[in-house]
Amino acid sequence: MAVTNDTTNVEQWGIFELALQGSAEGNPFLDVELTAQFTHKQRIIEVDGFYDGDGVYRIRFMPDTEGIWRYSTRSNLGELNGVEGTFTCIALGADNHGPVRVFNTYHFAYADGTPYKQIGTTCYAWVHQGKKLEVQTLETLRNAPFNKLRMCVFPKHYAFNENEPEHYPFPCLSRGSSKWAGSWQGDQNEGWSFDFSRFDPAFFQHFERRVADLMALGIEADIILFHPYDRWGFSRMDAETDDRYLRYVVARLAAYRNVWWSMANEYDLMRSKTLADWDRFFRIVQESDPYQHLRSIHNCFEFYDHSKPWVTHASIQRSDLEQTRTWREQYKKPVVVDECCYEGNIPQMWGNITAQEMVHRFWTGTVYGGYVGHGDTFLHPQDILWWAKGGVLHGQSAPRIAFLRRILEDSPAAGLDPLDHMSSFLRFGHIGVGQSHDYYLIYFGPHQPAQIKINAPEGEQYNGEVIDPWEMTITPLKEPIVGSDIGGITVPLPGKSYLALRMRRIR
Amino acid sequence: MAVTNDTTNVEQWGIFELALQGSAEGNPFLDVELTAQFTHKQRIIEVDGFYDGDGVYRIRFMPDTEGIWRYSTRSNLGELNGVEGTFTCIALGADNHGPVRVFNTYHFAYADGTPYKQIGTTCYAWVHQGKKLEVQTLETLRNAPFNKLRMCVFPKHYAFNENEPEHYPFPCLSRGSSKWAGSWQGDQNEGWSFDFSRFDPAFFQHFERRVADLMALGIEADIILFHPYDRWGFSRMDAETDDRYLRYVVARLAAYRNVWWSMANEYDLMRSKTLADWDRFFRIVQESDPYQHLRSIHNCFEFYDHSKPWVTHASIQRSDLEQTRTWREQYKKPVVVDECCYEGNIPQMWGNITAQEMVHRFWTGTVYGGYVGHGDTFLHPQDILWWAKGGVLHGQSAPRIAFLRRILEDSPAAGLDPLDHMSSFLRFGHIGVGQSHDYYLIYFGPHQPAQIKINAPEGEQYNGEVIDPWEMTITPLKEPIVGSDIGGITVPLPGKSYLALRMRRIR
């Protein structure tokens, strides 16, 4: 069978999909091998296909270059083998900037060069909540500041999370208890059993629709491949099943340009996995993903060694964001503090900081040269907490985070790098980021200086603005900040805490 | 010459002083050796005397036991040798609890057993400001919550500190510049010279009068023996002068029961001293002090190794008070974070935190099992900043620190030790201190739980109170907190940040 698709147009970093009919006999998930080579001029990219149930096999491909692409399939199933064709990759649309990549060592940019200033949030299990709530979540996200969302493939068993998902990733053979027993380490999957030799395509079709929904909103999907909050047994599958699952997810999802791969949430709580397992998972994803989407792994207590070559950026859970600069220097990679506690009022300490503190932590992570993640965890009569299930935001930090995002998007494309706070420019230990001789952003946190001294070089001149991150105001200083080689210039400030000073070069 | 003082009464931990006339020829500071043995029953304590100028030699002694004490002097100056006598040590007065000692590994108590809950402040150079300001400082202290004050022997050269003291510890031979040149590392003592072979008794008479003034107010004097803020050369004396200075200070001051010895402030900024010098200073003070007053050393960046045996407690400069528990465990000694930034509005980051933040840091240090110090640094037209010169307090933290002191003084005598925050008692990671089965103090900082869960043992019952450290209110919970072996009890809280919960056992 030979198919020609040469009238098909796919925009750059869009998805080309080839659907093929084939035999459904036996166990196609195990038995059928299917790959395709996509060729553009001298480049050949090989991608894996996957079985999508009902005798349908699919191959997805994300072209990164305009022009005509040819493809050719290979399979051990005759009717899937040797299928050939072409499609045309056309210019990208207005809201498509391609996948996000590491940029300038410590930062991110879209593939088209547009800077990407990570402003994350967390809805771990939002795709497992049913249509009504999922649609509401998307509506909330449409008006929220977030350009990345952390979400799990597997359903979640945890405090406030007892409900069953509509679908499971594997066919369910027998159902067990849904009761939350105050543990989350995958111990009590009595009664539950699954056919781990097959996937449930309905689960993944639903999951990838939600990834596409986020793509349409311009939100990166930080897809969490494993996690410990489990009553079904998904955190304790054998190595063969783990690996097949990873390859299947990558084959289905890698062509979505907004995908990031997070090997795990709180990997260090998964007692049945070893460090060697995590290394292997990284390598499988690295080998299988033709597009080299971002890869990370998220800790509870102990950090994974983020300096390993397959890690693209550090994904961190910690409250002491003052360490961000140290982690940058340690790993020489972007640092994303995905969990620095959530705004909320639940009993758990990780989920009950104030909006003021959440905003403060976003600013702190920023001025130490990193990126921060948000979550919203308010007690709710139906246990609908944004952090796990989505729905609506109950906190007050989101508009302030939107304000910060606008400031970041208005900052130098090269990224905001820590200033030497003991330098003569910033005497007195103030904490700031910027690009020298161009742009400075200094944040004072709980400090309330009535004045500071700036030693800008002679001949340089800056517009100074006092930023109030909570009130969301930007107030220009009366006088420009003029460089002077002798003694510096005293800059009057309001003597109020939790303010920032922005300096933009005018001369 | 034999003197009998058997009609003299000295209260326990008061000062017995023997003044002797002798030759003033030559250099008595270098030439004359003078010691005395004080004997009570089987105990003999040897103390050093000192030359106080004008042919007057003194021996001071602090008796620790009631009853008749005999003494006998020894000297290489005939008229000072072999002086003998007695005095009677009587019961201590109402406001005298003796010197402060380490108690229960991590805490302090007065020698009479009264718990001492350290609430420190900082007036580094207050004794060098002249009578008017010094009297005002004492008046402020009379109404302030502080029971310890950090103060330097040597005058101070630093930002906001250009004024000359009335006296110097050594006779001044020539005067130099007083100008603050933006440095403080003892580089520019051009013009200044002193006769380091002699002390100026007037300087020390004045200094010890101020120590006595503090004693009368019930305030411990944390005497800083060296510091780097110097334009006179006192930070770069030779080893022989350093050692003689230490022995002289100890001989004069050790009999004051409120003395603590701080080897240095920011010892690690004193470029002319080595770690071996600091070890030697500790050993000299340890050998010379008959009463073994508390000994510590204060860092700027790098900690001294506080586990060395001559260090009685860790004196720390750091802002991350969450580490207090770690330092306790590391050193197995009391931890006093003497400098965690000061309340103020100066440009320097170490001197411009808000009152709210200062109060928060006091509470944070407390619930991690340590003790905290205060300072007040507001811009002042005459550069009178409390942290250096004393005067009056301009901040708003002191009343709140007084409130905390009352809470601490109403807490268990054994001290407040960190609770295992991952224990079943405090699920969810709350931070608290207490004594098990008796008293718990939990502080929430920027967290705002609307409820928490407490797993007190079955049969125990506690009065719960919500403490607002800023508003200084204590609000009893409506219901007692009742122990239960099954699932714990949910304690409703206001869902507001910067609150504490106190639980006191009632059954």
Interface residues (C-beta under 8 A of the other chain):
Chain A: D320 E322 C341 N345 I346 P347 Q348 M349 W350 N352 I353 T354 Q356 E357 H360 L379 R427 F428 G429 H430 I431 F444 P446 H447 Q448 P449 A450 Q451 I452 K453 G495 S497
Chain B: D320 E322 C341 N345 I346 P347 Q348 M349 W350 N352 I353 T354 Q356 E357 H360 L379 R427 F428 G429 H430 I431 F444 P446 H447 Q448 P449 A450 Q451 I452 K453 G495 S497
